[in-house]
Amino acid sequence: MKWLFRLLGIKSSIEKKKDRLILIQKNAFNAQRNGDLRLAGKYLLEAEILETKILEEMEENNERR
C-alpha cells in the first residue's frame, strides 16, 4: 500500500515534517555559509524543535501498534 501512496504523492505527516526539516537544514547551512550566523541559529533552533516533534510522533505511532 505504501508504494501506491508514493506513486500518488501522498505523504504521511511524518514524511512531510522530514521534508520540511531537510529544507530548514539547507537554509541554515546556506545562511551560515553566507556569514549570517543569527539567521543560521534561528533555522537550527527551528530544525531542532521539528526534530523533537518528529521523534514524538514516531514514538506515538509505535505505541499504537
N, C-alpha and C positions, 0 to 999 in steps of 0.2 A: 504494500500500500504506500510505503514511503516513496517508492520510485514514481508513483503516479503524482504525488504531491510535488515532487521535484520537477517532473515534466510540466506540470501546470503552473509552476512558480509559486505554489502555496507554501508558506513558511510558518513554522510554529513561533510562538512568542520568544522562545529562547534563541532560535536561529536569527530572528530579526534583531534581537539585542546583541548577538555576537557580531552581526554585520555592522551595526551602529558602533560597537566597540572598536572594530578594526578601523573604521573611518575616523573616530576620535583619536586613536593612537597615531594614525598617519598625520592628522592635523597637528598633534603635539610634536611629532618628530620634525615636521616642516617648520613649525614656529620656533623650535629650539635651533634648528639649522639656520634660520634667518636671524637669530640673535634676540628674539622676543621671548625671554625666559618667563616673564609674567604670564603671557598667553599660554605658553607651553605648560606651565604649572596649573593653570586653570583647566586645560584639557586633560592633564594627567589626573587631577582630582576628580573630574567628571568620569574618566575611564575607571578609576578605582571604585567609585560608587556603583557604576554599571556592572563591574565585575562581581561585586558583592551581591547585587540583585540577581545576576545570572546564577551564581552559586546557590543562593537561597531557593530560587525557583527549581533548580535541578534537584536539590535535596527534597523539596516538596513532592516533586514528581516521583522520586524514588520511594518515598514513604507511602504513596498512594498505591503502588504496585504490590 
